[in-house]
């Protein structure tokens, strides 16, 4: 795609906050350059999401400047097709670059591949409201892999997909994603959205997910994050 649409970012964020039981994100005023979410995690009290970093670079500069003087440790997450330009803006604002290799990805869930976990793993599925959690348990009951999905309208936002190191390379990640996709479709979802780590994007690409934008994450203010 020629650009990352702000509405796509909003849709992902709507589902991400639901998946993590966080308050609805609020606009960053006065220009509405991004959205702010209260995370209340140590070292990540607040997270700001840039909506139009590529089309309006000045909006990213404003967000970065605000994060640089924030009272709480704040992450700035930037979906972009111009990572080099974004990295320069973040550096100029004095922010600490945390991650430069995540991907914003989407897929048509109705065409998602199906994979079942092999023996001896058993699947556990729990749905509470719009959020479904999937766990694959090993022979002694240990959680070998897990993940969650939040369904908001026709969108399903996958989150916290993990496979324990002792159980990797056994297709468990594929089985978790398959179950999440199947469950989301049964609840009316059609489009899958997620932000993938460097490790996870290989899995998602193999399942037909598409790269829409790079995602850079920075933190500020630097002085408070390093005390």
MIDOSE-1310 file (N, C-alpha, C; in nm, 2 decimals, decimal comma, always signed):
residues 227
xxxx	+0,08/-0,12/+0,00/+0,00/+0,00/+0,00/+0,09/+0,12/+0,00; +0,04/+0,24/-0,06/+0,12/+0,36/-0,07/+0,14/+0,43/+0,07; +0,04/+0,41/+0,16/+0,06/+0,47/+0,29/-0,02/+0,38/+0,39; +0,01/+0,41/+0,51/-0,06/+0,34/+0,62/-0,18/+0,43/+0,66
xxxx	-0,30/+0,38/+0,65/-0,42/+0,46/+0,68/-0,44/+0,49/+0,83; -0,46/+0,61/+0,87/-0,49/+0,64/+1,01/-0,60/+0,55/+1,07; -0,70/+0,53/+0,99/-0,82/+0,45/+1,04/-0,78/+0,31/+1,07; -0,69/+0,25/+0,99/-0,64/+0,12/+1,02/-0,57/+0,11/+1,15
xxxx	-0,49/+0,21/+1,18/-0,42/+0,22/+1,31/-0,53/+0,23/+1,43; -0,63/+0,32/+1,40/-0,73/+0,33/+1,50/-0,80/+0,20/+1,53; -0,83/+0,13/+1,42/-0,90/+0,00/+1,44/-0,82/-0,10/+1,52; -0,69/-0,10/+1,49/-0,60/-0,19/+1,56/-0,60/-0,15/+1,71
xxxx	-0,59/-0,02/+1,74/-0,58/+0,02/+1,88/-0,71/+0,00/+1,95; -0,82/+0,01/+1,89/-0,95/-0,02/+1,95/-0,95/-0,16/+2,00; -0,90/-0,25/+1,92/-0,90/-0,39/+1,96/-0,79/-0,43/+2,06; -0,67/-0,36/+2,05/-0,56/-0,38/+2,14/-0,60/-0,34/+2,28
xxxx	-0,66/-0,23/+2,30/-0,70/-0,19/+2,43/-0,81/-0,28/+2,49; -0,90/-0,33/+2,41/-0,99/-0,43/+2,46/-0,92/-0,56/+2,50; -0,83/-0,61/+2,42/-0,76/-0,73/+2,45/-0,68/-0,72/+2,58; -0,64/-0,60/+2,61/-0,56/-0,59/+2,74/-0,63/-0,52/+2,85
xxxx	-0,76/-0,51/+2,83/-0,85/-0,45/+2,94/-0,80/-0,31/+2,98; -0,77/-0,23/+2,88/-0,72/-0,09/+2,90/-0,83/+0,01/+2,87; -0,83/+0,13/+2,93/-0,93/+0,23/+2,89/-0,92/+0,26/+2,74; -1,03/+0,31/+2,69/-1,02/+0,35/+2,55/-0,92/+0,46/+2,53
xxxx	-0,85/+0,45/+2,42/-0,74/+0,56/+2,39/-0,81/+0,69/+2,36; -0,74/+0,80/+2,40/-0,79/+0,93/+2,39/-0,70/+1,01/+2,29; -0,76/+1,10/+2,21/-0,68/+1,18/+2,12/-0,58/+1,27/+2,19; -0,46/+1,28/+2,12/-0,36/+1,38/+2,17/-0,39/+1,51/+2,12
xxxx	-0,43/+1,60/+2,20/-0,47/+1,74/+2,16/-0,35/+1,83/+2,16; -0,36/+1,95/+2,09/-0,48/+2,00/+2,03/-0,49/+1,96/+1,88; -0,39/+1,90/+1,82/-0,39/+1,88/+1,68/-0,45/+1,74/+1,64; -0,47/+1,65/+1,74/-0,51/+1,52/+1,71/-0,41/+1,44/+1,63
xxxx	-0,28/+1,46/+1,66/-0,18/+1,39/+1,58/-0,17/+1,24/+1,61; -0,22/+1,20/+1,73/-0,22/+1,06/+1,77/-0,32/+1,03/+1,87; -0,30/+0,91/+1,93/-0,39/+0,86/+2,04/-0,31/+0,82/+2,16; -0,36/+0,84/+2,28/-0,29/+0,81/+2,40/-0,36/+0,70/+2,48
xxxx	-0,29/+0,61/+2,52/-0,34/+0,50/+2,60/-0,27/+0,49/+2,74; -0,35/+0,47/+2,85/-0,29/+0,46/+2,98/-0,26/+0,31/+3,00; -0,13/+0,27/+3,00/-0,09/+0,13/+3,02/-0,07/+0,09/+3,16; -0,02/+0,19/+3,24/+0,01/+0,17/+3,39/+0,10/+0,05/+3,41
xxxx	+0,20/+0,03/+3,33/+0,30/-0,07/+3,35/+0,43/-0,01/+3,39; +0,51/-0,07/+3,48/+0,64/-0,01/+3,51/+0,72/+0,01/+3,39; +0,77/+0,13/+3,37/+0,85/+0,17/+3,26/+0,77/+0,19/+3,13; +0,63/+0,19/+3,14/+0,55/+0,20/+3,03/+0,41/+0,25/+3,08
xxxx	+0,41/+0,36/+3,15/+0,29/+0,41/+3,21/+0,19/+0,46/+3,11; +0,24/+0,52/+3,00/+0,16/+0,57/+2,89/+0,21/+0,53/+2,76; +0,13/+0,51/+2,66/+0,18/+0,48/+2,52/+0,10/+0,57/+2,43; +0,17/+0,64/+2,34/+0,12/+0,73/+2,24/+0,14/+0,66/+2,10
xxxx	+0,03/+0,67/+2,02/+0,04/+0,61/+1,89/+0,02/+0,71/+1,78; +0,12/+0,72/+1,69/+0,12/+0,82/+1,59/+0,02/+0,78/+1,48; -0,06/+0,87/+1,43/-0,16/+0,83/+1,33/-0,12/+0,87/+1,18; -0,03/+0,97/+1,17/+0,00/+1,01/+1,03/+0,14/+1,06/+1,02
xxxx	+0,23/+0,98/+1,07/+0,37/+1,02/+1,07/+0,43/+1,05/+0,93; +0,39/+0,97/+0,83/+0,45/+0,98/+0,70/+0,39/+1,10/+0,62; +0,25/+1,11/+0,63/+0,19/+1,22/+0,56/+0,21/+1,36/+0,62; +0,23/+1,36/+0,75/+0,25/+1,49/+0,82/+0,36/+1,47/+0,92
xxxx	+0,49/+1,48/+0,87/+0,60/+1,47/+0,96/+0,60/+1,56/+1,08; +0,54/+1,68/+1,06/+0,54/+1,78/+1,17/+0,45/+1,72/+1,28; +0,35/+1,64/+1,25/+0,27/+1,58/+1,36/+0,36/+1,49/+1,45; +0,44/+1,41/+1,38/+0,53/+1,32/+1,46/+0,63/+1,40/+1,54
xxxx	+0,68/+1,51/+1,49/+0,77/+1,59/+1,57/+0,70/+1,65/+1,69; +0,57/+1,69/+1,68/+0,50/+1,74/+1,79/+0,48/+1,63/+1,90; +0,44/+1,51/+1,85/+0,43/+1,40/+1,95/+0,56/+1,36/+2,02; +0,67/+1,36/+1,94/+0,79/+1,33/+2,00/+0,84/+1,43/+2,10
xxxx	+0,81/+1,56/+2,07/+0,85/+1,66/+2,17/+0,77/+1,65/+2,30; +0,64/+1,61/+2,28/+0,55/+1,59/+2,40/+0,60/+1,48/+2,49; +0,64/+1,37/+2,42/+0,69/+1,25/+2,50/+0,82/+1,28/+2,57; +0,90/+1,37/+2,50/+1,03/+1,40/+2,56/+1,02/+1,48/+2,69
xxxx	+0,91/+1,54/+2,72/+0,89/+1,62/+2,84/+0,78/+1,56/+2,93; +0,73/+1,44/+2,90/+0,62/+1,38/+2,97/+0,66/+1,36/+3,12; +0,56/+1,37/+3,20/+0,58/+1,34/+3,35/+0,59/+1,20/+3,38; +0,54/+1,11/+3,30/+0,54/+0,97/+3,32/+0,62/+0,90/+3,20
xxxx	+0,68/+0,79/+3,23/+0,75/+0,72/+3,12/+0,65/+0,68/+3,01; +0,68/+0,73/+2,89/+0,59/+0,72/+2,78/+0,65/+0,65/+2,66; +0,58/+0,56/+2,60/+0,63/+0,50/+2,48/+0,56/+0,57/+2,36; +0,63/+0,59/+2,25/+0,58/+0,64/+2,13/+0,59/+0,54/+2,02
xxxx	+0,47/+0,49/+1,97/+0,47/+0,38/+1,87/+0,43/+0,44/+1,74; +0,51/+0,42/+1,63/+0,50/+0,48/+1,51/+0,49/+0,38/+1,39; +0,37/+0,36/+1,34/+0,36/+0,28/+1,21/+0,41/+0,37/+1,10; +0,49/+0,32/+1,01/+0,55/+0,40/+0,90/+0,60/+0,32/+0,78
xxxx	+0,60/+0,38/+0,67/+0,67/+0,32/+0,55/+0,80/+0,39/+0,53; +0,84/+0,48/+0,62/+0,96/+0,56/+0,60/+1,04/+0,55/+0,74; +1,08/+0,43/+0,77/+1,15/+0,42/+0,91/+1,27/+0,50/+0,93; +1,35/+0,52/+0,82/+1,47/+0,61/+0,84/+1,43/+0,75/+0,87
xxxx	+1,33/+0,81/+0,81/+1,29/+0,94/+0,84/+1,24/+0,95/+0,98; +1,15/+0,85/+1,02/+1,10/+0,85/+1,16/+1,21/+0,84/+1,26; +1,30/+0,75/+1,24/+1,41/+0,73/+1,33/+1,49/+0,86/+1,36; +1,50/+0,94/+1,25/+1,57/+1,07/+1,26/+1,49/+1,17/+1,35
xxxx	+1,36/+1,17/+1,33/+1,28/+1,26/+1,41/+1,28/+1,22/+1,56; +1,27/+1,09/+1,58/+1,28/+1,05/+1,72/+1,41/+1,08/+1,79; +1,52/+1,06/+1,71/+1,65/+1,09/+1,77/+1,66/+1,24/+1,79; +1,61/+1,33/+1,70/+1,62/+1,47/+1,72/+1,55/+1,52/+1,84
xxxx	+1,44/+1,44/+1,88/+1,36/+1,48/+2,00/+1,43/+1,43/+2,13; +1,53/+1,35/+2,11/+1,60/+1,30/+2,23/+1,54/+1,18/+2,29; +1,46/+1,10/+2,21/+1,40/+0,98/+2,26/+1,49/+0,86/+2,25; +1,46/+0,76/+2,33/+1,54/+0,64/+2,33/+1,46/+0,54/+2,24
xxxx	+1,53/+0,50/+2,13/+1,47/+0,40/+2,04/+1,47/+0,26/+2,10; +1,36/+0,20/+2,12/+1,35/+0,07/+2,18/+1,34/-0,04/+2,08; +1,26/-0,02/+1,98/+1,24/-0,13/+1,88/+1,23/-0,07/+1,74; +1,30/-0,12/+1,64/+1,29/-0,07/+1,51/+1,25/-0,17/+1,40
xxxx	+1,21/-0,29/+1,45/+1,19/-0,40/+1,35/+1,05/-0,47/+1,36; +0,95/-0,40/+1,43/+0,82/-0,46/+1,43/+0,74/-0,43/+1,31; +0,64/-0,51/+1,28/+0,56/-0,50/+1,16/+0,41/-0,48/+1,20; +0,34/-0,39/+1,13/+0,20/-0,39/+1,13/+0,15/-0,48/+1,02
xxxx	+0,06/-0,58/+1,05/+0,02/-0,68/+0,96/-0,13/-0,70/+0,96; -0,19/-0,74/+0,84/-0,33/-0,77/+0,83/-0,35/-0,90/+0,75; -0,47/-0,95/+0,76/-0,50/-1,07/+0,68/-0,65/-1,08/+0,67; -0,69/-1,16/+0,57/-0,83/-1,20/+0,55/-0,85/-1,33/+0,63
xxxx	-0,93/-1,32/+0,74/-0,94/-1,43/+0,83/-1,02/-1,54/+0,77; -1,10/-1,51/+0,67/-1,18/-1,62/+0,61/-1,10/-1,72/+0,53; -0,97/-1,67/+0,50/-0,88/-1,76/+0,42/-0,76/-1,81/+0,50; -0,77/-1,79/+0,64/-0,66/-1,83/+0,72/-0,64/-1,98/+0,72
xxxx	-0,52/-2,02/+0,71/-0,49/-2,17/+0,72/-0,53/-2,23/+0,85; -0,57/-2,36/+0,84/-0,61/-2,43/+0,96/-0,50/-2,53/+1,00; -0,47/-2,53/+1,13/-0,37/-2,62/+1,18/-0,41/-2,66/+1,32; -0,41/-2,79/+1,35/-0,44/-2,85/+1,48/-0,32/-2,88/+1,55
xxxx	-0,32/-2,87/+1,68/-0,20/-2,91/+1,76/-0,18/-3,06/+1,76; -0,06/-3,11/+1,74/-0,03/-3,25/+1,75/-0,02/-3,30/+1,89; -0,03/-3,43/+1,90/-0,01/-3,50/+2,03/+0,13/-3,46/+2,09; +0,14/-3,44/+2,22/+0,05/-3,47/+2,32/-0,03/-3,34/+2,37
xxxx	-0,03/-3,24/+2,28/-0,08/-3,11/+2,33/-0,24/-3,11/+2,32; -0,29/-3,04/+2,42/-0,44/-3,02/+2,43/-0,47/-2,88/+2,42; -0,58/-2,85/+2,36/-0,62/-2,71/+2,34/-0,73/-2,66/+2,44; -0,71/-2,55/+2,49/-0,80/-2,49/+2,59/-0,85/-2,35/+2,54
xxxx	-0,98/-2,33/+2,52/-1,03/-2,20/+2,46/-1,12/-2,14/+2,56; -1,10/-2,02/+2,59/-1,19/-1,94/+2,69/-1,23/-1,81/+2,62; -1,36/-1,78/+2,62/-1,41/-1,66/+2,57/-1,48/-1,58/+2,68; -1,44/-1,46/+2,70/-1,51/-1,37/+2,79/-1,54/-1,24/+2,72
xxxx	-1,67/-1,22/+2,69/-1,70/-1,10/+2,61/-1,64/-1,10/+2,48; -1,57/-0,99/+2,44/-1,51/-0,99/+2,30/-1,37/-1,05/+2,29; -1,32/-1,10/+2,41/-1,18/-1,15/+2,41/-1,18/-1,31/+2,42; -1,11/-1,37/+2,33/-1,09/-1,52/+2,34/-0,94/-1,55/+2,37
xxxx	-0,92/-1,63/+2,46/-0,78/-1,67/+2,49/-0,77/-1,82/+2,46; -0,65/-1,86/+2,40/-0,62/-1,99/+2,36/-0,49/-2,04/+2,43; -0,50/-2,15/+2,49/-0,38/-2,21/+2,55/-0,36/-2,35/+2,50; -0,24/-2,39/+2,47/-0,20/-2,53/+2,44/-0,12/-2,58/+2,55
xxxx	-0,17/-2,69/+2,61/-0,11/-2,75/+2,73/-0,03/-2,88/+2,70; +0,08/-2,89/+2,76/+0,16/-3,01/+2,74/+0,12/-3,13/+2,83; +0,19/-3,24/+2,82/+0,14/-3,36/+2,89/+0,13/-3,35/+3,04; +0,21/-3,25/+3,10/+0,20/-3,23/+3,25/+0,11/-3,11/+3,29
xxxx	+0,04/-3,06/+3,19/-0,05/-2,95/+3,22/+0,01/-2,81/+3,20; +0,14/-2,81/+3,17/+0,21/-2,68/+3,15/+0,16/-2,61/+3,02; +0,16/-2,47/+3,03/+0,12/-2,40/+2,91/+0,24/-2,39/+2,81; +0,22/-2,46/+2,70/+0,33/-2,46/+2,60/+0,32/-2,34/+2,50
xxxx	+0,20/-2,29/+2,47/+0,18/-2,18/+2,38/+0,05/-2,12/+2,42; +0,04/-1,99/+2,38/-0,09/-1,92/+2,42/-0,10/-1,80/+2,33; -0,22/-1,74/+2,33/-0,25/-1,62/+2,26/-0,39/-1,57/+2,28; -0,42/-1,45/+2,24/-0,55/-1,39/+2,26/-0,60/-1,32/+2,14
xxxx	-0,73/-1,30/+2,13/-0,78/-1,22/+2,02/-0,90/-1,14/+2,07; -0,91/-1,01/+2,03/-1,03/-0,93/+2,07/-1,10/-0,90/+1,94; -1,23/-0,93/+1,94/-1,32/-0,90/+1,82/-1,39/-0,77/+1,84; -1,37/-0,68/+1,75/-1,44/-0,55/+1,76/-1,50/-0,53/+1,62
xxxx	-1,63/-0,54/+1,61/-1,70/-0,53/+1,48/-1,65/-0,65/+1,39; -1,60/-0,61/+1,27/-1,55/-0,70/+1,18/-1,40/-0,72/+1,19; -1,34/-0,66/+1,29/-1,19/-0,68/+1,31/-1,16/-0,77/+1,42; -1,05/-0,84/+1,41/-1,00/-0,93/+1,52/-0,85/-0,89/+1,54
xxxx	-0,82/-0,85/+1,66/-0,69/-0,80/+1,69/-0,62/-0,91/+1,77; -0,52/-0,98/+1,72/-0,44/-1,08/+1,79/-0,34/-1,02/+1,88; -0,32/-1,08/+1,99/-0,23/-1,01/+2,09/-0,16/-1,12/+2,18; -0,03/-1,09/+2,22/+0,04/-1,18/+2,31/+0,05/-1,32/+2,27
xxxx	+0,09/-1,34/+2,14/+0,11/-1,48/+2,09/+0,24/-1,53/+2,14; +0,25/-1,63/+2,22/+0,37/-1,68/+2,28/+0,39/-1,83/+2,27; +0,51/-1,88/+2,25/+0,54/-2,02/+2,26/+0,65/-2,04/+2,35; +0,64/-2,12/+2,46/+0,75/-2,15/+2,55/+0,87/-2,20/+2,48
xxxx	+0,99/-2,16/+2,52/+1,11/-2,20/+2,45/+1,13/-2,35/+2,44; +1,08/-2,42/+2,54/+1,10/-2,57/+2,54/+1,00/-2,64/+2,44; +0,91/-2,56/+2,39/+0,81/-2,63/+2,30/+0,81/-2,57/+2,16; +0,91/-2,50/+2,12/+0,91/-2,44/+1,99/+0,95/-2,54/+1,88
xxxx	+0,92/-2,49/+1,76/+0,94/-2,57/+1,64/+0,86/-2,70/+1,63; +0,74/-2,69/+1,69/+0,64/-2,80/+1,68/+0,51/-2,76/+1,63; +0,50/-2,64/+1,56/+0,38/-2,60/+1,50/+0,28/-2,54/+1,60; +0,32/-2,51/+1,72/+0,22/-2,47/+1,82/+0,17/-2,32/+1,79
xxxx	+0,26/-2,24/+1,75/+0,22/-2,10/+1,71/+0,12/-2,10/+1,60; +0,14/-2,19/+1,50/+0,04/-2,20/+1,39/-0,09/-2,25/+1,44; -0,09/-2,35/+1,54/-0,21/-2,40/+1,59/-0,29/-2,29/+1,67; -0,22/-2,21/+1,75/-0,28/-2,10/+1,83/-0,34/-2,00/+1,73
xxxx	-0,27/-1,96/+1,63/-0,33/-1,86/+1,54/-0,45/-1,92/+1,46; -0,44/-2,04/+1,43/-0,55/-2,11/+1,36/-0,68/-2,10/+1,45; -0,66/-2,14/+1,57/-0,78/-2,14/+1,66/-0,83/-2,00/+1,68; -0,74/-1,90/+1,70/-0,79/-1,76/+1,72/-0,86/-1,71/+1,60
xxxx	-0,81/-1,74/+1,48/-0,88/-1,70/+1,35/-1,01/-1,77/+1,34; -1,02/-1,89/+1,36/-1,15/-1,97/+1,35/-1,25/-1,91/+1,45; -1,21/-1,89/+1,57/-1,30/-1,83/+1,67/-1,35/-1,70/+1,63; -1,26/-1,61/+1,58/-1,29/-1,47/+1,55/-1,39/-1,47/+1,43
xxxx	-1,37/-1,56/+1,33/-1,46/-1,56/+1,22/-1,60/-1,61/+1,27; -1,61/-1,70/+1,36/-1,74/-1,75/+1,41/-1,81/-1,64/+1,49; -1,74/-1,53/+1,53/-1,79/-1,42/+1,60/-1,82/-1,30/+1,51; -1,80/-1,32/+1,38/-1,83/-1,21/+1,28/-1,71/-1,13/+1,23
xxxx	-1,59/-1,17/+1,27/-1,47/-1,09/+1,22/-1,43/-1,14/+1,09; -1,38/-1,05/+1,01/-1,33/-1,08/+0,87/-1,18/-1,04/+0,85; -1,14/-0,93/+0,92/-1,01/-0,88/+0,90/-0,92/-0,90/+1,03; -0,80/-0,96/+1,01/-0,71/-0,97/+1,12/-0,61/-0,86/+1,13
xxxx	-0,58/-0,81/+1,24/-0,48/-0,70/+1,26/-0,39/-0,74/+1,38; -0,26/-0,71/+1,36/-0,17/-0,73/+1,47/-0,04/-0,65/+1,44; +0,04/-0,63/+1,55/+0,17/-0,58/+1,54/+0,26/-0,69/+1,58; +0,35/-0,73/+1,49/+0,44/-0,85/+1,51/+0,58/-0,81/+1,55
xxxx	+0,63/-0,89/+1,64/+0,77/-0,88/+1,68/+0,86/-0,93/+1,56; +0,99/-0,91/+1,57/+1,08/-0,97/+1,47/+1,07/-1,12/+1,46; +1,05/-1,18/+1,58/+1,04/-1,33/+1,58/+0,90/-1,37/+1,52; +0,80/-1,30/+1,56/+0,66/-1,34/+1,53/+0,63/-1,32/+1,38
xxxx	+0,69/-1,22/+1,32/+0,65/-1,19/+1,18/+0,68/-1,30/+1,08; +0,78/-1,39/+1,11/+0,80/-1,50/+1,02/+0,69/-1,60/+1,03; +0,63/-1,62/+1,15/+0,52/-1,71/+1,16/+0,40/-1,65/+1,09; +0,37/-1,52/+1,11/+0,25/-1,47/+1,05/+0,26/-1,46/+0,90
xxxx	+0,38/-1,43/+0,85/+0,40/-1,43/+0,70/+0,37/-1,56/+0,64; +0,41/-1,67/+0,71/+0,39/-1,81/+0,66/+0,24/-1,84/+0,66; +0,16/-1,77/+0,74/+0,02/-1,80/+0,75/-0,06/-1,70/+0,66; +0,01/-1,62/+0,58/-0,06/-1,54/+0,48/-0,09/-1,40/+0,53
xxxx	-0,04/-1,36/+0,65/-0,05/-1,22/+0,69/+0,04/-1,13/+0,60; -0,01/-1,00/+0,58/+0,06/-0,91/+0,49/+0,12/-0,79/+0,57; +0,24/-0,76/+0,53/+0,31/-0,64/+0,59/+0,24/-0,51/+0,54; +0,20/-0,43/+0,63/+0,14/-0,30/+0,59/+0,23/-0,18/+0,62
xxxx	+0,31/-0,20/+0,72/+0,40/-0,09/+0,76/+0,50/-0,14/+0,87; +0,62/-0,07/+0,87/+0,71/-0,10/+0,98/+0,65/-0,03/+1,11; +0,70/-0,07/+1,22/+0,66/+0,00/+1,35/+0,78/+0,02/+1,43; +0,81/+0,15/+1,46/+0,92/+0,19/+1,54/+0,86/+0,23/+1,68
xxxx	+0,93/+0,20/+1,79/+0,89/+0,23/+1,92/+1,00/+0,30/+2,00; +0,97/+0,42/+2,05/+1,07/+0,49/+2,13/+1,01/+0,52/+2,26; +1,10/+0,57/+2,36/+1,06/+0,60/+2,49/+1,12/+0,73/+2,54; +1,04/+0,79/+2,62/+1,09/+0,92/+2,69/+1,01/+0,94/+2,81
xxxx	+1,04/+1,04/+2,89/+1,17/+1,12/+2,88/+1,29/+1,03/+2,92; +1,40/+1,05/+2,85/+1,51/+0,96/+2,87/+1,57/+0,97/+3,01; +1,57/+1,09/+3,07/+1,62/+1,10/+3,20/+1,54/+1,02/+3,30; +1,41/+1,02/+3,30/+1,33/+0,94/+3,39/+1,34/+0,79/+3,37
xxx	+1,36/+0,75/+3,24/+1,36/+0,61/+3,21/+1,50/+0,54/+3,25; +1,60/+0,62/+3,28/+1,73/+0,57/+3,31/+1,77/+0,59/+3,45; +1,69/+0,65/+3,53/+1,72/+0,68/+3,67/+1,73/+0,55/+3,75
